[in-house]
């Protein structure tokens, strides 16, 4: 069996709900926001203490944004089991 050594989670959220998503994801993961990046300041990384960052949020200006794909993995130095309604 192959061992997963690294993974990233990218969550695209509509700009109108990005602040809500940032508050939710930092609360449930115990992280803090990095500095914003991008032409429209649409990218941000969630920074954990004592582990490598692997969760990123992006504000989307079109559509309702895609689903958030998650797993229960320890590849980021943490393990999360997210509730079914966590796709905020």
PyMOL Python script that loads the backbone (N, CA, C, O; Angstrom):
from pymol import cmd

cmd.read_pdbstr("""\
ATOM      1  N   UNK A   1       0.841  -1.178   0.000  1.00  0.00           N
ATOM      2  CA  UNK A   1       0.000   0.000   0.000  1.00  0.00           C
ATOM      3  C   UNK A   1       0.885   1.240   0.000  1.00  0.00           C
ATOM      4  O   UNK A   1       1.887   1.301   0.712  1.00  0.00           O
ATOM      5  N   UNK A   2       0.507   2.223  -0.801  1.00  0.00           N
ATOM      6  CA  UNK A   2       1.237   3.484  -0.842  1.00  0.00           C
ATOM      7  C   UNK A   2       0.876   4.342   0.364  1.00  0.00           C
ATOM      8  O   UNK A   2      -0.261   4.321   0.835  1.00  0.00           O
ATOM      9  N   UNK A   3       1.840   5.084   0.850  1.00  0.00           N
ATOM     10  CA  UNK A   3       1.617   6.007   1.956  1.00  0.00           C
ATOM     11  C   UNK A   3       1.456   7.409   1.402  1.00  0.00           C
ATOM     12  O   UNK A   3       2.283   7.879   0.621  1.00  0.00           O
ATOM     13  N   UNK A   4       0.392   8.071   1.810  1.00  0.00           N
ATOM     14  CA  UNK A   4       0.211   9.462   1.411  1.00  0.00           C
ATOM     15  C   UNK A   4       1.121  10.301   2.295  1.00  0.00           C
ATOM     16  O   UNK A   4       1.013  10.260   3.520  1.00  0.00           O
ATOM     17  N   UNK A   5       2.002  11.051   1.686  1.00  0.00           N
ATOM     18  CA  UNK A   5       2.944  11.853   2.452  1.00  0.00           C
ATOM     19  C   UNK A   5       2.553  13.314   2.499  1.00  0.00           C
ATOM     20  O   UNK A   5       3.048  14.055   3.349  1.00  0.00           O
ATOM     21  N   UNK A   6       1.686  13.741   1.616  1.00  0.00           N
ATOM     22  CA  UNK A   6       1.303  15.152   1.590  1.00  0.00           C
ATOM     23  C   UNK A   6      -0.011  15.283   0.864  1.00  0.00           C
ATOM     24  O   UNK A   6      -0.287  14.547  -0.083  1.00  0.00           O
ATOM     25  N   UNK A   7      -0.811  16.209   1.304  1.00  0.00           N
ATOM     26  CA  UNK A   7      -2.060  16.508   0.610  1.00  0.00           C
ATOM     27  C   UNK A   7      -2.412  17.970   0.809  1.00  0.00           C
ATOM     28  O   UNK A   7      -1.988  18.590   1.784  1.00  0.00           O
ATOM     29  N   UNK A   8      -3.164  18.504  -0.087  1.00  0.00           N
ATOM     30  CA  UNK A   8      -3.688  19.860   0.039  1.00  0.00           C
ATOM     31  C   UNK A   8      -5.200  19.794  -0.073  1.00  0.00           C
ATOM     32  O   UNK A   8      -5.753  18.928  -0.751  1.00  0.00           O
ATOM     33  N   UNK A   9      -5.845  20.707   0.591  1.00  0.00           N
ATOM     34  CA  UNK A   9      -7.282  20.888   0.431  1.00  0.00           C
ATOM     35  C   UNK A   9      -7.483  22.305  -0.073  1.00  0.00           C
ATOM     36  O   UNK A   9      -7.048  23.267   0.561  1.00  0.00           O
ATOM     37  N   UNK A  10      -8.146  22.430  -1.218  1.00  0.00           N
ATOM     38  CA  UNK A  10      -8.488  23.727  -1.782  1.00  0.00           C
ATOM     39  C   UNK A  10     -10.000  23.866  -1.715  1.00  0.00           C
ATOM     40  O   UNK A  10     -10.731  23.014  -2.220  1.00  0.00           O
ATOM     41  N   UNK A  11     -10.458  24.918  -1.105  1.00  0.00           N
ATOM     42  CA  UNK A  11     -11.892  25.179  -1.009  1.00  0.00           C
ATOM     43  C   UNK A  11     -12.202  26.485  -1.736  1.00  0.00           C
ATOM     44  O   UNK A  11     -11.740  27.555  -1.339  1.00  0.00           O
ATOM     45  N   UNK A  12     -12.984  26.383  -2.798  1.00  0.00           N
ATOM     46  CA  UNK A  12     -13.417  27.569  -3.540  1.00  0.00           C
ATOM     47  C   UNK A  12     -14.775  27.997  -2.992  1.00  0.00           C
ATOM     48  O   UNK A  12     -15.715  27.203  -2.948  1.00  0.00           O
ATOM     49  N   UNK A  13     -14.867  29.248  -2.578  1.00  0.00           N
ATOM     50  CA  UNK A  13     -16.121  29.772  -2.027  1.00  0.00           C
ATOM     51  C   UNK A  13     -16.462  31.067  -2.748  1.00  0.00           C
ATOM     52  O   UNK A  13     -15.559  31.786  -3.177  1.00  0.00           O
ATOM     53  N   UNK A  14     -17.735  31.377  -2.890  1.00  0.00           N
ATOM     54  CA  UNK A  14     -18.110  32.651  -3.510  1.00  0.00           C
ATOM     55  C   UNK A  14     -17.567  33.822  -2.677  1.00  0.00           C
ATOM     56  O   UNK A  14     -17.536  33.750  -1.448  1.00  0.00           O
ATOM     57  N   UNK A  15     -17.142  34.894  -3.348  1.00  0.00           N
ATOM     58  CA  UNK A  15     -16.625  36.050  -2.613  1.00  0.00           C
ATOM     59  C   UNK A  15     -17.603  36.522  -1.545  1.00  0.00           C
ATOM     60  O   UNK A  15     -17.186  36.918  -0.457  1.00  0.00           O
ATOM     61  N   UNK A  16     -18.887  36.484  -1.841  1.00  0.00           N
ATOM     62  CA  UNK A  16     -19.887  36.948  -0.885  1.00  0.00           C
ATOM     63  C   UNK A  16     -19.959  36.122   0.387  1.00  0.00           C
ATOM     64  O   UNK A  16     -20.503  36.581   1.392  1.00  0.00           O
ATOM     65  N   UNK A  17     -19.420  34.913   0.359  1.00  0.00           N
ATOM     66  CA  UNK A  17     -19.430  34.041   1.547  1.00  0.00           C
ATOM     67  C   UNK A  17     -18.016  33.696   2.025  1.00  0.00           C
ATOM     68  O   UNK A  17     -17.845  32.838   2.890  1.00  0.00           O
ATOM     69  N   UNK A  18     -17.011  34.361   1.466  1.00  0.00           N
ATOM     70  CA  UNK A  18     -15.629  34.019   1.801  1.00  0.00           C
ATOM     71  C   UNK A  18     -15.312  34.299   3.267  1.00  0.00           C
ATOM     72  O   UNK A  18     -14.660  33.481   3.916  1.00  0.00           O
ATOM     73  N   UNK A  19     -15.753  35.426   3.799  1.00  0.00           N
ATOM     74  CA  UNK A  19     -15.486  35.744   5.213  1.00  0.00           C
ATOM     75  C   UNK A  19     -16.124  34.702   6.134  1.00  0.00           C
ATOM     76  O   UNK A  19     -15.532  34.313   7.140  1.00  0.00           O
ATOM     77  N   UNK A  20     -17.323  34.257   5.789  1.00  0.00           N
ATOM     78  CA  UNK A  20     -17.998  33.214   6.574  1.00  0.00           C
ATOM     79  C   UNK A  20     -17.206  31.904   6.526  1.00  0.00           C
ATOM     80  O   UNK A  20     -17.028  31.233   7.543  1.00  0.00           O
ATOM     81  N   UNK A  21     -16.736  31.556   5.329  1.00  0.00           N
ATOM     82  CA  UNK A  21     -15.941  30.335   5.181  1.00  0.00           C
ATOM     83  C   UNK A  21     -14.624  30.436   5.957  1.00  0.00           C
ATOM     84  O   UNK A  21     -14.195  29.464   6.580  1.00  0.00           O
ATOM     85  N   UNK A  22     -13.989  31.594   5.921  1.00  0.00           N
ATOM     86  CA  UNK A  22     -12.735  31.783   6.668  1.00  0.00           C
ATOM     87  C   UNK A  22     -12.970  31.604   8.162  1.00  0.00           C
ATOM     88  O   UNK A  22     -12.193  30.930   8.838  1.00  0.00           O
ATOM     89  N   UNK A  23     -14.030  32.200   8.675  1.00  0.00           N
ATOM     90  CA  UNK A  23     -14.338  32.070  10.107  1.00  0.00           C
ATOM     91  C   UNK A  23     -14.629  30.616  10.470  1.00  0.00           C
ATOM     92  O   UNK A  23     -14.143  30.115  11.484  1.00  0.00           O
ATOM     93  N   UNK A  24     -15.414  29.949   9.647  1.00  0.00           N
ATOM     94  CA  UNK A  24     -15.756  28.554   9.908  1.00  0.00           C
ATOM     95  C   UNK A  24     -14.521  27.660   9.902  1.00  0.00           C
ATOM     96  O   UNK A  24     -14.285  26.920  10.857  1.00  0.00           O
ATOM     97  N   UNK A  25     -13.722  27.725   8.818  1.00  0.00           N
ATOM     98  CA  UNK A  25     -12.593  26.820   8.675  1.00  0.00           C
ATOM     99  C   UNK A  25     -11.490  27.086   9.689  1.00  0.00           C
ATOM    100  O   UNK A  25     -10.856  26.140  10.156  1.00  0.00           O
ATOM    101  N   UNK A  26     -11.241  28.336  10.043  1.00  0.00           N
ATOM    102  CA  UNK A  26     -10.226  28.583  11.075  1.00  0.00           C
ATOM    103  C   UNK A  26     -10.711  28.056  12.427  1.00  0.00           C
ATOM    104  O   UNK A  26      -9.909  27.564  13.221  1.00  0.00           O
ATOM    105  N   UNK A  27     -12.014  28.156  12.694  1.00  0.00           N
ATOM    106  CA  UNK A  27     -12.554  27.659  13.970  1.00  0.00           C
ATOM    107  C   UNK A  27     -12.486  26.131  14.059  1.00  0.00           C
ATOM    108  O   UNK A  27     -12.038  25.598  15.074  1.00  0.00           O
ATOM    109  N   UNK A  28     -12.916  25.425  13.025  1.00  0.00           N
ATOM    110  CA  UNK A  28     -12.953  23.962  13.110  1.00  0.00           C
ATOM    111  C   UNK A  28     -11.589  23.316  12.966  1.00  0.00           C
ATOM    112  O   UNK A  28     -11.412  22.167  13.369  1.00  0.00           O
ATOM    113  N   UNK A  29     -10.615  24.025  12.400  1.00  0.00           N
ATOM    114  CA  UNK A  29      -9.276  23.440  12.230  1.00  0.00           C
ATOM    115  C   UNK A  29      -8.246  24.003  13.203  1.00  0.00           C
ATOM    116  O   UNK A  29      -7.115  23.519  13.251  1.00  0.00           O
ATOM    117  N   UNK A  30      -8.621  25.019  13.978  1.00  0.00           N
ATOM    118  CA  UNK A  30      -7.659  25.597  14.922  1.00  0.00           C
ATOM    119  C   UNK A  30      -6.503  26.297  14.229  1.00  0.00           C
ATOM    120  O   UNK A  30      -5.371  26.257  14.710  1.00  0.00           O
ATOM    121  N   UNK A  31      -6.785  26.940  13.099  1.00  0.00           N
ATOM    122  CA  UNK A  31      -5.741  27.613  12.329  1.00  0.00           C
ATOM    123  C   UNK A  31      -5.962  29.123  12.346  1.00  0.00           C
ATOM    124  O   UNK A  31      -6.940  29.620  12.904  1.00  0.00           O
ATOM    125  N   UNK A  32      -5.028  29.838  11.719  1.00  0.00           N
ATOM    126  CA  UNK A  32      -5.159  31.287  11.537  1.00  0.00           C
ATOM    127  C   UNK A  32      -4.894  31.579  10.066  1.00  0.00           C
ATOM    128  O   UNK A  32      -4.281  30.772   9.366  1.00  0.00           O
ATOM    129  N   UNK A  33      -5.356  32.729   9.605  1.00  0.00           N
ATOM    130  CA  UNK A  33      -5.208  33.077   8.193  1.00  0.00           C
ATOM    131  C   UNK A  33      -3.822  33.635   7.889  1.00  0.00           C
ATOM    132  O   UNK A  33      -3.246  34.370   8.692  1.00  0.00           O
ATOM    133  N   UNK A  34      -3.300  33.280   6.731  1.00  0.00           N
ATOM    134  CA  UNK A  34      -2.070  33.887   6.221  1.00  0.00           C
ATOM    135  C   UNK A  34      -2.434  35.248   5.650  1.00  0.00           C
ATOM    136  O   UNK A  34      -3.584  35.678   5.740  1.00  0.00           O
ATOM    137  N   UNK A  35      -1.465  35.916   5.069  1.00  0.00           N
ATOM    138  CA  UNK A  35      -1.757  37.131   4.318  1.00  0.00           C
ATOM    139  C   UNK A  35      -2.501  36.771   3.034  1.00  0.00           C
ATOM    140  O   UNK A  35      -2.322  35.682   2.490  1.00  0.00           O
ATOM    141  N   UNK A  36      -3.318  37.675   2.565  1.00  0.00           N
ATOM    142  CA  UNK A  36      -4.068  37.427   1.340  1.00  0.00           C
ATOM    143  C   UNK A  36      -3.161  37.640   0.131  1.00  0.00           C
ATOM    144  O   UNK A  36      -2.256  38.474   0.154  1.00  0.00           O
ATOM    145  N   UNK A  37      -3.424  36.865  -0.929  1.00  0.00           N
ATOM    146  CA  UNK A  37      -2.623  36.930  -2.139  1.00  0.00           C
ATOM    147  C   UNK A  37      -3.546  36.987  -3.348  1.00  0.00           C
ATOM    148  O   UNK A  37      -4.745  36.726  -3.253  1.00  0.00           O
ATOM    149  N   UNK A  38      -2.970  37.327  -4.460  1.00  0.00           N
ATOM    150  CA  UNK A  38      -3.702  37.323  -5.714  1.00  0.00           C
ATOM    151  C   UNK A  38      -4.119  38.715  -6.148  1.00  0.00           C
ATOM    152  O   UNK A  38      -4.119  39.665  -5.366  1.00  0.00           O
ATOM    153  N   UNK A  39      -4.468  38.802  -7.402  1.00  0.00           N
ATOM    154  CA  UNK A  39      -4.852  40.069  -7.999  1.00  0.00           C
ATOM    155  C   UNK A  39      -6.026  40.728  -7.270  1.00  0.00           C
ATOM    156  O   UNK A  39      -6.073  41.949  -7.125  1.00  0.00           O
ATOM    157  N   UNK A  40      -6.968  39.905  -6.816  1.00  0.00           N
ATOM    158  CA  UNK A  40      -8.137  40.418  -6.091  1.00  0.00           C
ATOM    159  C   UNK A  40      -8.101  40.041  -4.605  1.00  0.00           C
ATOM    160  O   UNK A  40      -9.118  40.096  -3.913  1.00  0.00           O
ATOM    161  N   UNK A  41      -6.902  39.655  -4.127  1.00  0.00           N
ATOM    162  CA  UNK A  41      -6.759  39.199  -2.746  1.00  0.00           C
ATOM    163  C   UNK A  41      -7.684  38.011  -2.471  1.00  0.00           C
ATOM    164  O   UNK A  41      -8.319  37.919  -1.421  1.00  0.00           O
ATOM    165  N   UNK A  42      -7.735  37.111  -3.447  1.00  0.00           N
ATOM    166  CA  UNK A  42      -8.689  35.999  -3.376  1.00  0.00           C
ATOM    167  C   UNK A  42      -8.127  34.718  -2.789  1.00  0.00           C
ATOM    168  O   UNK A  42      -8.888  33.776  -2.568  1.00  0.00           O
ATOM    169  N   UNK A  43      -6.832  34.639  -2.525  1.00  0.00           N
ATOM    170  CA  UNK A  43      -6.214  33.426  -2.004  1.00  0.00           C
ATOM    171  C   UNK A  43      -5.750  33.633  -0.569  1.00  0.00           C
ATOM    172  O   UNK A  43      -5.205  34.683  -0.227  1.00  0.00           O
ATOM    173  N   UNK A  44      -5.971  32.623   0.263  1.00  0.00           N
ATOM    174  CA  UNK A  44      -5.495  32.663   1.639  1.00  0.00           C
ATOM    175  C   UNK A  44      -5.212  31.228   2.085  1.00  0.00           C
ATOM    176  O   UNK A  44      -5.925  30.299   1.705  1.00  0.00           O
ATOM    177  N   UNK A  45      -4.177  31.059   2.885  1.00  0.00           N
ATOM    178  CA  UNK A  45      -3.816  29.751   3.435  1.00  0.00           C
ATOM    179  C   UNK A  45      -4.158  29.744   4.913  1.00  0.00           C
ATOM    180  O   UNK A  45      -3.989  30.752   5.598  1.00  0.00           O
ATOM    181  N   UNK A  46      -4.639  28.614   5.405  1.00  0.00           N
ATOM    182  CA  UNK A  46      -4.919  28.455   6.827  1.00  0.00           C
ATOM    183  C   UNK A  46      -3.669  27.875   7.484  1.00  0.00           C
ATOM    184  O   UNK A  46      -3.213  26.793   7.115  1.00  0.00           O
ATOM    185  N   UNK A  47      -3.127  28.586   8.441  1.00  0.00           N
ATOM    186  CA  UNK A  47      -1.843  28.228   9.043  1.00  0.00           C
ATOM    187  C   UNK A  47      -2.030  27.554  10.401  1.00  0.00           C
ATOM    188  O   UNK A  47      -2.558  28.169  11.327  1.00  0.00           O
ATOM    189  N   UNK A  48      -1.606  26.307  10.527  1.00  0.00           N
ATOM    190  CA  UNK A  48      -1.663  25.626  11.822  1.00  0.00           C
ATOM    191  C   UNK A  48      -0.394  25.904  12.625  1.00  0.00           C
ATOM    192  O   UNK A  48       0.647  26.231  12.055  1.00  0.00           O
ATOM    193  N   UNK A  49      -0.481  25.776  13.923  1.00  0.00           N
ATOM    194  CA  UNK A  49       0.709  25.854  14.768  1.00  0.00           C
ATOM    195  C   UNK A  49       1.340  24.468  14.824  1.00  0.00           C
ATOM    196  O   UNK A  49       0.655  23.485  15.108  1.00  0.00           O
ATOM    197  N   UNK A  50       2.621  24.386  14.558  1.00  0.00           N
ATOM    198  CA  UNK A  50       3.349  23.132  14.711  1.00  0.00           C
ATOM    199  C   UNK A  50       3.140  22.111  13.607  1.00  0.00           C
ATOM    200  O   UNK A  50       3.475  20.940  13.786  1.00  0.00           O
ATOM    201  N   UNK A  51       2.596  22.523  12.476  1.00  0.00           N
ATOM    202  CA  UNK A  51       2.414  21.596  11.354  1.00  0.00           C
ATOM    203  C   UNK A  51       2.536  22.384  10.055  1.00  0.00           C
ATOM    204  O   UNK A  51       2.471  23.614  10.053  1.00  0.00           O
ATOM    205  N   UNK A  52       2.712  21.672   8.968  1.00  0.00           N
ATOM    206  CA  UNK A  52       2.806  22.326   7.668  1.00  0.00           C
ATOM    207  C   UNK A  52       1.417  22.750   7.189  1.00  0.00           C
ATOM    208  O   UNK A  52       0.452  22.011   7.382  1.00  0.00           O
ATOM    209  N   UNK A  53       1.301  23.914   6.575  1.00  0.00           N
ATOM    210  CA  UNK A  53       0.003  24.352   6.059  1.00  0.00           C
ATOM    211  C   UNK A  53      -0.416  23.519   4.851  1.00  0.00           C
ATOM    212  O   UNK A  53       0.399  23.213   3.981  1.00  0.00           O
ATOM    213  N   UNK A  54      -1.692  23.158   4.810  1.00  0.00           N
ATOM    214  CA  UNK A  54      -2.177  22.370   3.677  1.00  0.00           C
ATOM    215  C   UNK A  54      -3.616  22.701   3.306  1.00  0.00           C
ATOM    216  O   UNK A  54      -4.176  22.078   2.405  1.00  0.00           O
ATOM    217  N   UNK A  55      -4.223  23.669   3.983  1.00  0.00           N
ATOM    218  CA  UNK A  55      -5.587  24.076   3.676  1.00  0.00           C
ATOM    219  C   UNK A  55      -5.579  25.469   3.089  1.00  0.00           C
ATOM    220  O   UNK A  55      -4.987  26.389   3.654  1.00  0.00           O
ATOM    221  N   UNK A  56      -6.246  25.623   1.941  1.00  0.00           N
ATOM    222  CA  UNK A  56      -6.264  26.917   1.265  1.00  0.00           C
ATOM    223  C   UNK A  56      -7.689  27.258   0.867  1.00  0.00           C
ATOM    224  O   UNK A  56      -8.472  26.378   0.507  1.00  0.00           O
ATOM    225  N   UNK A  57      -8.018  28.537   0.936  1.00  0.00           N
ATOM    226  CA  UNK A  57      -9.326  29.033   0.490  1.00  0.00           C
ATOM    227  C   UNK A  57      -9.118  29.984  -0.672  1.00  0.00           C
ATOM    228  O   UNK A  57      -8.115  30.693  -0.751  1.00  0.00           O
ATOM    229  N   UNK A  58     -10.092  29.982  -1.574  1.00  0.00           N
ATOM    230  CA  UNK A  58     -10.055  30.893  -2.704  1.00  0.00           C
ATOM    231  C   UNK A  58     -11.441  31.486  -2.893  1.00  0.00           C
ATOM    232  O   UNK A  58     -12.438  30.765  -2.903  1.00  0.00           O
ATOM    233  N   UNK A  59     -11.498  32.803  -3.042  1.00  0.00           N
ATOM    234  CA  UNK A  59     -12.753  33.472  -3.360  1.00  0.00           C
ATOM    235  C   UNK A  59     -13.039  33.346  -4.841  1.00  0.00           C
ATOM    236  O   UNK A  59     -12.161  33.580  -5.671  1.00  0.00           O
ATOM    237  N   UNK A  60     -14.265  32.978  -5.176  1.00  0.00           N
ATOM    238  CA  UNK A  60     -14.660  32.807  -6.563  1.00  0.00           C
ATOM    239  C   UNK A  60     -15.683  33.865  -6.943  1.00  0.00           C
ATOM    240  O   UNK A  60     -16.637  34.111  -6.206  1.00  0.00           O
ATOM    241  N   UNK A  61     -15.481  34.485  -8.089  1.00  0.00           N
ATOM    242  CA  UNK A  61     -16.398  35.542  -8.512  1.00  0.00           C
ATOM    243  C   UNK A  61     -17.517  35.026  -9.404  1.00  0.00           C
ATOM    244  O   UNK A  61     -18.417  35.788  -9.756  1.00  0.00           O
ATOM    245  N   UNK A  62     -17.482  33.752  -9.778  1.00  0.00           N
ATOM    246  CA  UNK A  62     -18.527  33.205 -10.621  1.00  0.00           C
ATOM    247  C   UNK A  62     -19.136  31.967  -9.986  1.00  0.00           C
ATOM    248  O   UNK A  62     -18.450  31.219  -9.290  1.00  0.00           O
ATOM    249  N   UNK A  63     -20.412  31.753 -10.223  1.00  0.00           N
ATOM    250  CA  UNK A  63     -21.084  30.548  -9.749  1.00  0.00           C
ATOM    251  C   UNK A  63     -21.211  30.482  -8.250  1.00  0.00           C
ATOM    252  O   UNK A  63     -21.039  31.474  -7.542  1.00  0.00           O
ATOM    253  N   UNK A  64     -21.513  29.305  -7.789  1.00  0.00           N
ATOM    254  CA  UNK A  64     -21.700  29.079  -6.359  1.00  0.00           C
ATOM    255  C   UNK A  64     -20.496  28.401  -5.740  1.00  0.00           C
ATOM    256  O   UNK A  64     -20.517  28.065  -4.556  1.00  0.00           O
ATOM    257  N   UNK A  65     -19.461  28.198  -6.509  1.00  0.00           N
ATOM    258  CA  UNK A  65     -18.223  27.526  -6.099  1.00  0.00           C
ATOM    259  C   UNK A  65     -18.457  26.025  -6.023  1.00  0.00           C
ATOM    260  O   UNK A  65     -19.583  25.559  -5.849  1.00  0.00           O
ATOM    261  N   UNK A  66     -17.398  25.304  -6.155  1.00  0.00           N
ATOM    262  CA  UNK A  66     -17.496  23.852  -6.183  1.00  0.00           C
ATOM    263  C   UNK A  66     -17.553  23.243  -4.801  1.00  0.00           C
ATOM    264  O   UNK A  66     -17.416  23.944  -3.798  1.00  0.00           O
ATOM    265  N   UNK A  67     -17.757  21.938  -4.748  1.00  0.00           N
ATOM    266  CA  UNK A  67     -17.788  21.260  -3.454  1.00  0.00           C
ATOM    267  C   UNK A  67     -16.404  21.244  -2.824  1.00  0.00           C
ATOM    268  O   UNK A  67     -15.393  21.358  -3.517  1.00  0.00           O
ATOM    269  N   UNK A  68     -16.366  21.102  -1.521  1.00  0.00           N
ATOM    270  CA  UNK A  68     -15.109  20.981  -0.795  1.00  0.00           C
ATOM    271  C   UNK A  68     -14.829  19.498  -0.637  1.00  0.00           C
ATOM    272  O   UNK A  68     -15.667  18.749  -0.134  1.00  0.00           O
ATOM    273  N   UNK A  69     -13.665  19.082  -1.062  1.00  0.00           N
ATOM    274  CA  UNK A  69     -13.306  17.677  -0.936  1.00  0.00           C
ATOM    275  C   UNK A  69     -12.412  17.525   0.285  1.00  0.00           C
ATOM    276  O   UNK A  69     -11.370  18.170   0.403  1.00  0.00           O
ATOM    277  N   UNK A  70     -12.840  16.666   1.177  1.00  0.00           N
ATOM    278  CA  UNK A  70     -12.101  16.480   2.418  1.00  0.00           C
ATOM    279  C   UNK A  70     -11.865  15.001   2.657  1.00  0.00           C
ATOM    280  O   UNK A  70     -12.500  14.150   2.034  1.00  0.00           O
ATOM    281  N   UNK A  71     -10.948  14.704   3.563  1.00  0.00           N
ATOM    282  CA  UNK A  71     -10.721  13.339   3.994  1.00  0.00           C
ATOM    283  C   UNK A  71     -10.201  13.385   5.420  1.00  0.00           C
ATOM    284  O   UNK A  71      -9.765  14.433   5.899  1.00  0.00           O
ATOM    285  N   UNK A  72     -10.249  12.259   6.086  1.00  0.00           N
ATOM    286  CA  UNK A  72      -9.653  12.214   7.417  1.00  0.00           C
ATOM    287  C   UNK A  72      -8.242  11.671   7.249  1.00  0.00           C
ATOM    288  O   UNK A  72      -8.037  10.463   7.130  1.00  0.00           O
ATOM    289  N   UNK A  73      -7.289  12.565   7.242  1.00  0.00           N
ATOM    290  CA  UNK A  73      -5.903  12.226   6.969  1.00  0.00           C
ATOM    291  C   UNK A  73      -5.017  12.935   7.975  1.00  0.00           C
ATOM    292  O   UNK A  73      -5.377  13.990   8.496  1.00  0.00           O
ATOM    293  N   UNK A  74      -3.875  12.364   8.243  1.00  0.00           N
ATOM    294  CA  UNK A  74      -2.929  13.022   9.136  1.00  0.00           C
ATOM    295  C   UNK A  74      -1.751  13.589   8.362  1.00  0.00           C
ATOM    296  O   UNK A  74      -0.712  13.880   8.954  1.00  0.00           O
ATOM    297  N   UNK A  75      -1.887  13.751   7.074  1.00  0.00           N
ATOM    298  CA  UNK A  75      -0.767  14.198   6.266  1.00  0.00           C
ATOM    299  C   UNK A  75      -0.381  15.641   6.538  1.00  0.00           C
ATOM    300  O   UNK A  75       0.718  16.059   6.174  1.00  0.00           O
ATOM    301  N   UNK A  76      -1.250  16.407   7.164  1.00  0.00           N
ATOM    302  CA  UNK A  76      -0.926  17.792   7.501  1.00  0.00           C
ATOM    303  C   UNK A  76      -0.480  17.909   8.950  1.00  0.00           C
ATOM    304  O   UNK A  76      -0.297  19.019   9.452  1.00  0.00           O
ATOM    305  N   UNK A  77      -0.307  16.806   9.614  1.00  0.00           N
ATOM    306  CA  UNK A  77       0.050  16.858  11.019  1.00  0.00           C
ATOM    307  C   UNK A  77      -1.170  16.924  11.919  1.00  0.00           C
ATOM    308  O   UNK A  77      -1.032  17.051  13.136  1.00  0.00           O
ATOM    309  N   UNK A  78      -2.358  16.840  11.343  1.00  0.00           N
ATOM    310  CA  UNK A  78      -3.602  16.870  12.097  1.00  0.00           C
ATOM    311  C   UNK A  78      -4.586  15.906  11.450  1.00  0.00           C
ATOM    312  O   UNK A  78      -4.421  15.520  10.293  1.00  0.00           O
ATOM    313  N   UNK A  79      -5.598  15.526  12.197  1.00  0.00           N
ATOM    314  CA  UNK A  79      -6.656  14.690  11.649  1.00  0.00           C
ATOM    315  C   UNK A  79      -7.989  15.345  11.956  1.00  0.00           C
ATOM    316  O   UNK A  79      -8.253  15.736  13.093  1.00  0.00           O
ATOM    317  N   UNK A  80      -8.829  15.465  10.934  1.00  0.00           N
ATOM    318  CA  UNK A  80     -10.150  16.072  11.121  1.00  0.00           C
ATOM    319  C   UNK A  80     -11.214  15.139  10.607  1.00  0.00           C
ATOM    320  O   UNK A  80     -11.040  14.492   9.575  1.00  0.00           O
ATOM    321  N   UNK A  81     -12.312  15.069  11.320  1.00  0.00           N
ATOM    322  CA  UNK A  81     -13.512  14.419  10.807  1.00  0.00           C
ATOM    323  C   UNK A  81     -14.551  15.512  10.752  1.00  0.00           C
ATOM    324  O   UNK A  81     -15.020  15.991  11.785  1.00  0.00           O
ATOM    325  N   UNK A  82     -14.908  15.902   9.556  1.00  0.00           N
ATOM    326  CA  UNK A  82     -15.788  17.046   9.376  1.00  0.00           C
ATOM    327  C   UNK A  82     -17.235  16.584   9.243  1.00  0.00           C
ATOM    328  O   UNK A  82     -17.508  15.547   8.639  1.00  0.00           O
ATOM    329  N   UNK A  83     -18.158  17.355   9.806  1.00  0.00           N
ATOM    330  CA  UNK A  83     -19.579  16.996   9.697  1.00  0.00           C
ATOM    331  C   UNK A  83     -20.057  17.133   8.255  1.00  0.00           C
ATOM    332  O   UNK A  83     -19.454  17.869   7.475  1.00  0.00           O
ATOM    333  N   UNK A  84     -21.136  16.434   7.890  1.00  0.00           N
ATOM    334  CA  UNK A  84     -21.622  16.497   6.510  1.00  0.00           C
ATOM    335  C   UNK A  84     -21.970  17.901   6.043  1.00  0.00           C
ATOM    336  O   UNK A  84     -21.883  18.171   4.845  1.00  0.00           O
ATOM    337  N   UNK A  85     -22.359  18.800   6.926  1.00  0.00           N
ATOM    338  CA  UNK A  85     -22.746  20.161   6.522  1.00  0.00           C
ATOM    339  C   UNK A  85     -21.572  21.115   6.535  1.00  0.00           C
ATOM    340  O   UNK A  85     -21.777  22.328   6.591  1.00  0.00           O
ATOM    341  N   UNK A  86     -20.349  20.615   6.487  1.00  0.00           N
ATOM    342  CA  UNK A  86     -19.171  21.479   6.611  1.00  0.00           C
ATOM    343  C   UNK A  86     -18.795  22.199   5.329  1.00  0.00           C
ATOM    344  O   UNK A  86     -17.824  22.956   5.325  1.00  0.00           O
ATOM    345  N   UNK A  87     -19.508  21.999   4.265  1.00  0.00           N
ATOM    346  CA  UNK A  87     -19.179  22.656   2.993  1.00  0.00           C
ATOM    347  C   UNK A  87     -19.721  24.084   2.983  1.00  0.00           C
ATOM    348  O   UNK A  87     -20.618  24.408   2.204  1.00  0.00           O
ATOM    349  N   UNK A  88     -19.183  24.919   3.835  1.00  0.00           N
ATOM    350  CA  UNK A  88     -19.671  26.284   3.955  1.00  0.00           C
ATOM    351  C   UNK A  88     -19.032  27.172   2.943  1.00  0.00           C
ATOM    352  O   UNK A  88     -19.325  28.366   2.896  1.00  0.00           O
TER     353      UNK A  88
END
""", "prot")
cmd.dss("prot")
cmd.show_as("cartoon", "prot")
cmd.util.cbc("prot")
cmd.orient("prot")
